[in-house]
Amino acid sequence: MKKVLVAIVALFCSVSSFAQYSSGGFSLDQENLYWGVRFGLTGASIGGDLDVGMKTGMTLAGVVGLRASDSTPVFIESGLYYTERGGKDGKFKVGYNNLEVPILVKYGIKATDEIAILPFLGPYFSYAFSGKTKVEDLNGKIVSVGTFDEKKWEGLKRANMGFKLGCGAEYNKVYLEVGYQIGVTNVCKKDDVTAHSNALFVNFGVNF
């Protein structure tokens, strides 16, 4: 966690230097390849029968994108994301750490000579490599804990798939996006209970 925080601080400090370069990490007018870094926050919840409320988490990612057409500003973007997901409802909390790979289609709209607007849509595939549930009593004392490491833990499935949609904006290589992830996979291990992992996200980063 300390290394993650150091990386975030270093990225913040370097943003001002990126702004001196020409607008855009990629051009809307020509074929190009770009890559970038992202970090941000998620407001994750679990919908369906469980209906667990929102829990905040962190996102870190590296992305790469490729122009898909010579005639139109359509880009295909993917990457590797670390995301913190789960939900919280009163004294019950579930949190888990994901590795996520999205496949997004982005369409570039030139708002001004320096600002590009990029709506996007596409599927994502994720895998939870660690996580736990925690239950507290009325006094705040932890009364129950379960983890992914326990074979008999009847919690959430590790694999998940869904769709990601939102809109980004880029100015002088600096990138900001807001969107929503809709879980499709039933992530509950119990066959008679449905649960879908959803999340609102805000990410900030730089395109090169």
PAZAPA-4460 file (N, C-alpha, C; in steps of 0.05 Angstrom, whole numbers, plus 32768, in hexadecimal, padded with zeros to 4 digits):
% residues 208
    n_x    n_y    n_z   ca_x   ca_y   ca_z    c_x    c_y    c_z   seq   type   mol
   8010   7FE8   8000   8000   8000   8000   8011   8019   8000     1      M     A
   8028   8019   800F   8039   8030   8010   8044   8036   7FF4     2      K     A
   804B   8021   7FE5   8056   8025   7FCA   8041   8031   7FB8     3      K     A
   8028   8028   7FBB   8012   8033   7FAB   800F   8051   7FB0     4      V     A
   800F   8059   7FCA   800C   8075   7FD1   8023   8086   7FC6     5      L     A
   803B   807B   7FC7   8052   808A   7FBC   804F   808E   7F9E     6      V     A
   8045   8079   7F90   8041   807B   7F73   802C   8091   7F6D     7      A     A
   8017   8092   7F7C   8002   80A6   7F78   800D   80C2   7F7C     8      I     A
   801C   80C7   7F91   8028   80E1   7F96   803B   80E9   7F80     9      V     A
   804B   80D6   7F77   805F   80DB   7F61   8050   80E3   7F48    10      A     A
   803A   80D6   7F42   802B   80DD   7F2A   801F   80F9   7F2C    11      L     A
   8014   8100   7F43   8009   811A   7F47   801F   8130   7F42    12      F     A
   8036   812B   7F4D   804C   813E   7F4A   8055   8142   7F2E    13      C     A
   8052   812D   7F1D   805C   812E   7F02   8048   8139   7EEE    14      S     A
   802E   813B   7EF6   801A   8144   7EE3   8020   815F   7ED7    15      V     A
   802A   8172   7EE8   8030   818D   7EDE   8044   818D   7EC8    16      S     A
   8057   817A   7EC9   806B   8179   7EB4   8060   816E   7E9A    17      S     A
   804C   815B   7E9C   803F   8150   7E84   8030   8166   7E75    18      F     A
   8025   8179   7E83   8013   818D   7E77   8021   819F   7E63    19      A     A
   803C   81A0   7E63   804A   81B1   7E51   804B   81A5   7E35    20      Q     A
   8045   818C   7E32   8046   817F   7E17   802D   8186   7E07    21      Y     A
   802E   817F   7DED   8017   8185   7DDC   7FFF   8176   7DE5    22      S     A
   7FE7   8180   7DDD   7FCE   8175   7DE7   7FCA   8159   7DDD    23      S     A
   7FC1   8147   7DEF   7FB9   812D   7DE8   7FCF   8118   7DE8    24      G     A
   7FC9   8101   7DF6   7FDC   80EB   7DF5   7FD9   80DC   7DDB    25      G     A
   7FC3   80E0   7DCD   7FC0   80D5   7DB2   7FB1   80E9   7DA1    26      F     A
   7FB3   80E7   7D87   7FA7   80FA   7D75   7F8D   80EE   7D6A    27      S     A
   7F78   8100   7D68   7F5F   80F7   7D5D   7F60   80F7   7D3E    28      L     A
   7F76   8102   7D33   7F77   8106   7D16   7F89   80F1   7D08    29      D     A
   7F96   80DF   7D17   7FA8   80CD   7D0A   7FAA   80B3   7D1A    30      Q     A
   7FB2   809E   7D0C   7FB5   8084   7D1A   7FCC   8086   7D2E    31      E     A
   7FC7   807A   7D46   7FDB   807D   7D5B   7FD8   8067   7D70    32      N     A
   7FEC   8064   7D7F   7FEC   8052   7D96   7FF3   8063   7DAF    33      L     A
   7FE4   805F   7DC4   7FEA   806E   7DDD   7FE9   805B   7DF5    34      Y     A
   7FF5   8064   7E0A   7FF4   8055   7E23   7FF2   806A   7E3A    35      W     A
   7FE9   8061   7E51   7FE5   8073   7E67   7FE3   8066   7E82    36      G     A
   7FE1   8076   7E96   7FDE   806D   7EB2   7FC5   8079   7EBD    37      V     A
   7FB8   806B   7ECF   7F9F   8074   7EDB   7FA0   806E   7EF9    38      R     A
   7F94   8080   7F09   7F8E   807A   7F24   7F75   8089   7F2C    39      F     A
   7F66   807E   7F3F   7F4D   808B   7F46   7F3E   807D   7F5C    40      G     A
   7F24   8082   7F5E   7F13   8077   7F73   7EFB   8069   7F67    41      L     A
   7EF2   8055   7F76   7ED9   8047   7F6E   7EC6   8049   7F86    42      T     A
   7EAC   804A   7F7F   7E97   8047   7F92   7E89   802D   7F8C    43      G     A
   7E91   8017   7F98   7E88   7FFC   7F90   7E71   7FF4   7FA1    44      A     A
   7E5F   7FE4   7F95   7E48   7FD8   7FA4   7E42   7FBD   7F98    45      S     A
   7E31   7FAE   7FA6   7E28   7F94   7F9D   7E0A   7F94   7F9A    46      I     A
   7E01   7F91   7F82   7DE4   7F91   7F7D   7DD8   7F75   7F7C    47      G     A
   7DBE   7F73   7F78   7DB1   7F5A   7F78   7DA5   7F53   7F92    48      G     A
   7DA3   7F3A   7F99   7D97   7F31   7FB2   7DA6   7F3B   7FCB    49      D     A
   7DC1   7F3D   7FC9   7DD1   7F46   7FE0   7DCD   7F63   7FE5    50      L     A
   7DCC   7F74   7FD1   7DC7   7F91   7FD3   7DD8   7F9E   7FE8    51      D     A
   7DF3   7F9C   7FE4   7E06   7FA8   7FF7   7E0E   7FC3   7FED    52      V     A
   7E0D   7FD8   7FFE   7E12   7FF3   7FF6   7E2E   7FFA   7FEF    53      G     A
   7E33   8014   7FEA   7E4C   801D   7FDE   7E64   801D   7FF1    54      M     A
   7E7B   8015   7FE6   7E94   8015   7FF4   7EA9   8022   7FE2    55      K     A
   7EB9   8034   7FEC   7ECD   8041   7FDC   7EE6   8031   7FDA    56      T     A
   7EF4   8033   7FC4   7F0D   8024   7FC0   7F1F   8034   7FAD    57      G     A
   7F35   8028   7FA6   7F4A   8034   7F95   7F4E   8025   7F7B    58      M     A
   7F57   8034   7F67   7F5D   8028   7F4D   7F79   8031   7F44    59      T     A
   7F88   801F   7F3A   7FA2   8024   7F2D   7FA3   8014   7F13    60      L     A
   7FAE   8020   7EFD   7FAD   8012   7EE4   7FC2   801C   7ED1    61      A     A
   7FC9   800B   7EBE   7FD9   8012   7EA7   7FC8   800B   7E8E    62      G     A
   7FC6   801C   7E7A   7FB5   8017   7E63   7FC4   801B   7E4A    63      V     A
   7FBA   800F   7E34   7FC5   8012   7E1A   7FAE   8014   7E06    64      V     A
   7FB0   8025   7DF2   7F9B   8028   7DDF   7FA5   802A   7DC3    65      G     A
   7F95   8022   7DB0   7F9D   8021   7D93   7F86   802C   7D83    66      L     A
   7F8C   803E   7D70   7F78   8048   7D5E   7F6E   8031   7D4C    67      R     A
   7F54   802E   7D49   7F49   8017   7D3B   7F41   801E   7D1E    68      A     A
   7F40   8038   7D17   7F38   8040   7CFC   7F47   8058   7CF3    69      S     A
   7F4E   8058   7CD9   7F5C   806F   7CCD   7F49   8087   7CC8    70      D     A
   7F30   8081   7CC4   7F1D   8095   7CBC   7F0D   80A1   7CD3    71      S     A
   7F0A   8093   7CEA   7EFB   809D   7D01   7F0B   809A   7D1A    72      T     A
   7F07   80AC   7D2E   7F17   80AB   7D47   7F0C   8096   7D5B    73      P     A
   7F0E   807D   7D53   7F06   8067   7D64   7F1F   8059   7D6F    74      V     A
   7F1F   8054   7D89   7F37   8048   7D96   7F2E   8030   7DA6    75      F     A
   7F3F   801C   7DA7   7F3B   8004   7DB8   7F4F   8007   7DCF    76      I     A
   7F45   8006   7DE7   7F57   8009   7DFF   7F54   7FF2   7E12    77      E     A
   7F6A   7FE8   7E1C   7F6A   7FD3   7E30   7F80   7FDA   7E44    78      S     A
   7F85   7FC8   7E57   7F99   7FCD   7E6B   7F95   7FBA   7E83    79      G     A
   7FA5   7FBE   7E97   7FA3   7FAE   7EB0   7F9D   7FC1   7EC7    80      L     A
   7F87   7FBC   7ED5   7F7E   7FCC   7EEB   7F7F   7FBD   7F05    81      Y     A
   7F87   7FCB   7F1A   7F84   7FC2   7F36   7F6C   7FD2   7F41    82      Y     A
   7F57   7FC4   7F49   7F40   7FD2   7F54   7F37   7FC6   7F6F    83      T     A
   7F2E   7FD7   7F81   7F23   7FCE   7F9A   7F05   7FCF   7F99    84      E     A
   7EF8   7FB9   7F9C   7EDB   7FB7   7F99   7ECE   7FAB   7FB2    85      R     A
   7EB4   7FA9   7FB2   7EA5   7F9D   7FC8   7E8C   7FAD   7FCE    86      G     A
   7E86   7FB0   7FE8   7E6F   7FBF   7FF1   7E6E   7FC0   800F    87      G     A
   7E5C   7FD1   8019   7E5A   7FD5   8036   7E3D   7FDA   803D    88      K     A
   7E33   7FCD   8051   7E17   7FD0   805A   7E16   7FCE   8078    89      D     A
   7E15   7FE5   8085   7E14   7FE5   80A3   7E2E   7FDA   80AE    90      G     A
   7E2C   7FC5   80BE   7E43   7FB8   80CB   7E4F   7FA2   80B9    91      K     A
   7E44   7F9E   80A2   7E4F   7F89   8090   7E5F   7F97   8079    92      F     A
   7E77   7F8C   8074   7E88   7F97   805F   7E95   7F81   8050    93      K     A
   7E95   7F83   8036   7EA4   7F70   8025   7EB6   7F80   8013    94      V     A
   7ED0   7F79   8012   7EE3   7F87   8001   7EF5   7F72   7FF4    95      G     A
   7EFC   7F78   7FDA   7F0E   7F65   7FCD   7F1E   7F75   7FB8    96      Y     A
   7F35   7F6A   7FB2   7F48   7F76   7FA0   7F49   7F68   7F85    97      N     A
   7F44   7F77   7F70   7F41   7F6C   7F55   7F58   7F73   7F43    98      N     A
   7F5E   7F61   7F30   7F6C   7F67   7F18   7F58   7F67   7F01    99      L     A
   7F58   7F7C   7EF1   7F42   7F80   7EDE   7F4E   7F87   7EC3   100      E     A
   7F42   7F7C   7EAE   7F4A   7F82   7E92   7F31   7F8A   7E83   101      V     A
   7F2F   7FA4   7E7B   7F19   7FAD   7E6A   7F21   7FAD   7E4D   102      P     A
   7F0D   7FAC   7E3B   7F11   7FAF   7E1F   7EFD   7FC4   7E16   103      I     A
   7F06   7FDD   7E14   7EF5   7FF4   7E10   7EF7   7FFF   7DF3   104      L     A
   7EE0   8007   7DE9   7EDF   8015   7DCF   7EDA   8033   7DD6   105      V     A
   7EEC   8044   7DCD   7EEA   8061   7DD3   7EE7   8070   7DB8   106      K     A
   7ED6   8084   7DBA   7ED2   8095   7DA2   7EDB   80B2   7DA9   107      Y     A
   7EED   80BD   7D9A   7EF8   80D7   7DA0   7EE8   80EE   7D93   108      G     A
   7EE2   8101   7DA4   7ED3   8119   7D9B   7EE5   8131   7DA1   109      I     A
   7EEB   8141   7D8D   7EFC   8158   7D90   7EEB   8170   7D9A   110      K     A
   7EEC   8175   7DB5   7EDD   818B   7DC0   7EE9   81A6   7DBA   111      A     A
   7F03   81A8   7DBD   7F12   81C0   7DB5   7F2D   81B7   7DAA   112      T     A
   7F3E   81C9   7DA2   7F59   81C2   7D98   7F69   81B3   7DAD   113      D     A
   7F63   81B6   7DC6   7F73   81AA   7DDC   7F64   8195   7DED   114      E     A
   7F4A   8193   7DE9   7F3A   8180   7DF9   7F2C   816B   7DE8   115      I     A
   7F30   8152   7DEF   7F23   813C   7DE2   7F0F   812F   7DF6   116      A     A
   7EF7   8129   7DED   7EE3   811B   7DFD   7EE1   80FE   7DF2   117      I     A
   7EE2   80EB   7E05   7EE4   80CF   7DFD   7ED0   80BD   7E0B   118      L     A
   7EB7   80BB   7E02   7EA4   80A7   7E0D   7EAE   808B   7E07   119      P     A
   7EA8   8078   7E19   7EB2   805D   7E15   7E9E   8048   7E20   120      F     A
   7EA0   8030   7E15   7E8F   801A   7E1D   7E9E   8000   7E17   121      L     A
   7E9B   7FEC   7E28   7EA7   7FD2   7E22   7EA5   7FBF   7E3A   122      G     A
   7EAC   7FA6   7E36   7EAC   7F92   7E4B   7EC5   7F93   7E5C   123      P     A
   7EC3   7F89   7E74   7EDB   7F86   7E85   7EDA   7F6A   7E91   124      Y     A
   7EF2   7F5F   7E98   7EF5   7F45   7EA4   7F07   7F49   7EBC   125      F     A
   7EFE   7F3F   7ED3   7F0E   7F43   7EEC   7F10   7F29   7EFC   126      S     A
   7F24   7F29   7F0D   7F29   7F12   7F1F   7F32   7F1D   7F3A   127      Y     A
   7F24   7F14   7F4F   7F2B   7F1D   7F6A   7F41   7F0A   7F75   128      A     A
   7F58   7F16   7F7B   7F6E   7F06   7F85   7F6F   7F06   7FA4   129      F     A
   7F61   7F17   7FB1   7F5F   7F17   7FCE   7F46   7F26   7FD7   130      S     A
   7F3E   7F21   7FEF   7F27   7F30   7FF9   7F1D   7F24   8013   131      G     A
   7F0A   7F32   8020   7F00   7F28   8039   7EE5   7F35   803F   132      K     A
   7ED6   7F28   8050   7EBD   7F34   805B   7EC2   7F39   8079   133      T     A
   7EB4   7F4D   8083   7EB6   7F54   809F   7E9B   7F5C   80AB   134      K     A
   7E94   7F51   80C2   7E7B   7F58   80CF   7E81   7F62   80EB   135      V     A
   7E75   7F79   80F2   7E79   7F84   810D   7E5F   7F84   811C   136      E     A
   7E61   7F82   8137   7E49   7F84   8148   7E42   7FA1   814D   137      D     A
   7E2E   7FA6   815D   7E25   7FC1   8162   7E3A   7FD3   8170   138      L     A
   7E4E   7FC6   817D   7E63   7FD5   818A   7E7C   7FD9   8179   139      N     A
   7E7A   7FD0   8160   7E90   7FD4   814E   7EA5   7FBD   814F   140      G     A
   7E9F   7FA8   815F   7EB2   7F92   8161   7EAE   7F7E   814A   141      K     A
   7EC4   7F76   813F   7EC3   7F63   8128   7EBA   7F47   8133   142      I     A
   7EA4   7F3D   8128   7E9A   7F23   8131   7E9E   7F0D   811C   143      V     A
   7EA3   7F15   8103   7EA6   7F00   80EE   7EB8   7F0B   80D8   144      S     A
   7ECA   7EFA   80CF   7EDC   7F02   80B9   7EDF   7EEA   80A6   145      V     A
   7EDD   7EEE   808C   7EE2   7ED9   8079   7EF4   7EE3   8063   146      G     A
   7F04   7ED2   8057   7F16   7EDB   8042   7F15   7EC8   802A   147      T     A
   7F20   7ED1   8014   7F22   7EC0   7FFC   7F34   7EA8   8001   148      F     A
   7F45   7EA9   8014   7F58   7E93   8019   7F4B   7E7B   8026   149      D     A
   7F33   7E7E   8031   7F25   7E68   803D   7F14   7E5A   8029   150      E     A
   7F19   7E40   8025   7F0B   7E31   8011   7EED   7E2F   8016   151      K     A
   7EE5   7E30   802E   7EC8   7E2E   8035   7EBA   7E48   8037   152      K     A
   7EC8   7E5E   8031   7EBB   7E78   8033   7EA6   7E7C   801E   153      W     A
   7E8D   7E7F   8026   7E77   7E82   8013   7E72   7E9F   800D   154      E     A
   7E85   7EAB   8000   7E84   7EC7   7FFA   7E80   7ECB   7FDC   155      G     A
   7E91   7EDB   7FD0   7E8F   7EE2   7FB4   7EA2   7ED2   7FA2   156      L     A
   7E9A   7ECD   7F8A   7EAB   7EC0   7F76   7EC1   7ED3   7F6E   157      K     A
   7ED8   7EC7   7F67   7EEE   7ED8   7F5F   7EEB   7EE4   7F43   158      R     A
   7EE1   7ED5   7F30   7EDF   7EDF   7F15   7EC6   7EEF   7F11   159      A     A
   7EC8   7F04   7F01   7EB1   7F16   7EFB   7EB4   7F22   7EE0   160      N     A
   7E9D   7F28   7ED4   7E9D   7F34   7EB9   7E86   7F48   7EB9   161      M     A
   7E89   7F5E   7EAA   7E74   7F72   7EA8   7E7A   7F86   7E92   162      G     A
   7E6D   7F9C   7E93   7E71   7FB1   7E7F   7E78   7FCC   7E8C   163      F     A
   7E88   7FDA   7E7E   7E93   7FF4   7E88   7E8B   800A   7E74   164      K     A
   7E7F   801F   7E7E   7E77   8035   7E6D   7E7D   804F   7E7B   165      L     A
   7E83   8064   7E6B   7E89   807E   7E77   7E93   8091   7E62   166      G     A
   7EA0   80A6   7E6C   7EAA   80BB   7E5A   7EC4   80C6   7E65   167      C     A
   7ED8   80CA   7E54   7EF1   80D6   7E5C   7EF5   80F1   7E4E   168      G     A
   7F08   8100   7E58   7F10   8119   7E4C   7F2E   811C   7E4F   169      A     A
   7F3C   8126   7E3A   7F59   8129   7E3A   7F61   8145   7E33   170      E     A
   7F74   814F   7E42   7F7F   816A   7E3D   7F9D   816A   7E43   171      Y     A
   7FAD   8170   7E2F   7FCA   8170   7E33   7FD5   8157   7E41   172      N     A
   7FCC   8140   7E36   7FD4   8125   7E3F   7FC7   811D   7E5A   173      K     A
   7FBB   8130   7E68   7FAE   812A   7E81   7F92   8120   7E7C   174      V     A
   7F8B   8109   7E88   7F72   80FB   7E82   7F61   80F8   7E9B   175      Y     A
   7F47   80FC   7E97   7F33   80F8   7EAD   7F1B   80E9   7EA2   176      L     A
   7F11   80D5   7EB1   7EFA   80C6   7EA8   7EE7   80C0   7EBF   177      E     A
   7ECE   80BE   7EB9   7EB9   80B6   7ECC   7EA8   80A1   7EBF   178      V     A
   7EA1   808C   7ECE   7E91   8077   7EC1   7E85   8064   7ED6   179      G     A
   7E78   804F   7ECB   7E6A   803C   7EDC   7E70   8020   7ED2   180      Y     A
   7E73   800D   7EE4   7E77   7FF1   7EDD   7E5F   7FE1   7EE6   181      Q     A
   7E53   7FD2   7ED4   7E3C   7FC2   7ED9   7E44   7FA5   7ED9   182      I     A
   7E42   7F97   7EEF   7E49   7F7B   7EF1   7E34   7F69   7EE4   183      G     A
   7E3D   7F56   7ED4   7E2A   7F43   7EC7   7E2B   7F28   7ED5   184      V     A
   7E43   7F20   7EDD   7E46   7F06   7EEA   7E39   7F05   7F06   185      T     A
   7E2B   7EEF   7F0C   7E21   7EEB   7F27   7E39   7EE2   7F38   186      N     A
   7E43   7EF4   7F49   7E5B   7EEE   7F58   7E56   7EE0   7F73   187      V     A
   7E3D   7EDB   7F7A   7E37   7ECD   7F93   7E3B   7EAF   7F8F   188      C     A
   7E47   7EA2   7FA2   7E4C   7E85   7FA1   7E32   7E75   7FA5   189      K     A
   7E1E   7E80   7FB1   7E05   7E72   7FB6   7DF4   7E73   7F9D   190      K     A
   7DEA   7E5C   7F94   7DDB   7E5B   7F7B   7DC1   7E6A   7F7C   191      D     A
   7DB5   7E6B   7F94   7D9B   7E78   7F97   7D9C   7E95   7F9E   192      D     A
   7DB4   7EA1   7F9D   7DB7   7EBE   7FA3   7DC6   7ECB   7F8C   193      V     A
   7DBD   7EE2   7F83   7DCA   7EF0   7F6E   7DD9   7F09   7F7A   194      T     A
   7DF0   7F0E   7F6F   7E00   7F26   7F77   7E10   7F2F   7F60   195      A     A
   7E10   7F49   7F5B   7E1F   7F55   7F45   7E2F   7F6C   7F50   196      H     A
   7E49   7F6C   7F48   7E5B   7F81   7F51   7E5A   7F99   7F3E   197      S     A
   7E53   7FB0   7F49   7E51   7FC8   7F39   7E63   7FDE   7F45   198      N     A
   7E6A   7FF2   7F35   7E7B   8007   7F40   7E7A   8020   7F30   199      A     A
   7E78   8037   7F3E   7E7C   8051   7F32   7E9A   8057   7F35   200      L     A
   7EA6   8062   7F20   7EC3   8068   7F21   7ECA   8083   7F16   201      F     A
   7EDF   808E   7F21   7EEB   80A7   7F17   7F09   80A2   7F16   202      V     A
   7F15   80A5   7EFE   7F31   80A0   7EFB   7F3F   80B8   7EEF   203      N     A
   7F58   80BC   7EF8   7F69   80D2   7EEE   7F83   80C6   7EE4   204      F     A
   7F8E   80D2   7ED0   7FA7   80C7   7EC6   7FB5   80D8   7EB1   205      G     A
   7FC7   80CB   7EA2   7FD7   80D8   7E8D   7FD9   80C5   7E76   206      V     A
   7FD6   80D0   7E5E   7FDA   80C0   7E45   7FF4   80C9   7E38   207      N     A
   8003   80B6   7E2E   801D   80BB   7E20   801B   80B4   7E03   208      F     A
***
